[in-house]
Amino acid sequence: MKKRKTFGQIIITAMFIWSALLCHFEASSLREEGDILNATLYWFFGFTAVLGAFRFKIAELIYGFIKFKNKNKK
């Protein structure tokens, strides 16, 4: 499954990474202020943004597992 990346996909991936960076910096400042709960939430949101940036690689990995499972099932 080889898909050609469009310009829109590249922009959205860059925005996911930018969002993750913003969440990390906000979480760091919240941690310094002593607000651990909100800092943890921001780090979680940043982590999910990183997962969004790697959405195509994650999909390739899942398709590879499915293909491997179906090949060994036969």
Secondary structure, DSSP 4 states (H G I P E B T S, - for coil): ---PPPHHHHHHHHHHHHHHHHHHHHHHHHHHHT-HHHHHHHHHHHHHHHHHHTHHHHHHHHHHHHHHHHHHH-
